[in-house]
C-alpha cells in the first residue's frame, strides 16, 4: 500500500442483542489493507449492570480481538464505554479531521432515552462542579460527560431474554411517543451541533466525524465543516466507515456479506491537505 490508511467506524455495541456483530471475527474483513483502526466509541457496554459476567466476557473478547488484529487499534470512549479508554477524541491530518463520539452534543446524552431528564440534571450538576471557566473547555466537558455516563446502569443492553429485551428496548427508546420525536430531533440537529462544536473547539477542522445517533450520513451545514456520522452495527440504518490517507478522506458503507462485514460502496470522497475542498459526493 503506497499510502497509509486509517480506518474509522463506531457503535459496534458488541454484546448487545441488537448489534449485528454477534462475533468479533465478523469484523476481520474491515481490518484488511489498513494501517490503523480507530473505534469511535460504544464498542461495547462497560457500565455496571445486572449481568457483570457478560460485561467482563465482552471486555475480554474485545481485548483478545485487538491483540490478534494485526494493526494498531485506538479506542475512543462513548457513553456506553466511558471507562474503556482514557482517550475521548482525536485529531488527524494536521488538524483537518476531528473525531469524537458525539454524545457531548446533547445535554441529556441520549435525548430520546427513557431517563433523558434525570441525565440532563446530572450533566448540569457535573458541569457546574467544574472549576471556573473549565465548563467552556472541551476536554473538561467531555470528562464530565464520561463521569455521568459511567454512573448510569445498563438497561435493555444487559437483557439476555429476547422478548424481555424487545420490550425494554422499546420502552427505553421509542415509548412514550415523545421519545420517538426526540430521536428525530436529534437526527436533525446533530450535523449543526457537530459543526458548531468543531468550529468553536477545533477551528482548524474541516471534517467532524461522529457516531452516537446510529444514523449514517454526510452533511455540510452552514459554516463549512463537513459532518460525517458513521452510524452503527445495529438496524435499521447500519453503518459506514471513514478511510483517511495522506491525500483524501473517503466515506464508504459497511456491507454485510456471508455473515461478515466489508467496505462497501463509496458515499463521499474529499481531498485533504488544506487544498480547496474537492469532493465527489454520492447520495447515501
Order of alpha helices (4+ residues) and beta strands (2+ residues): beta-beta-alpha-beta-beta-beta-alpha-alpha-alpha-alpha-beta-beta-beta-beta-beta-beta-beta
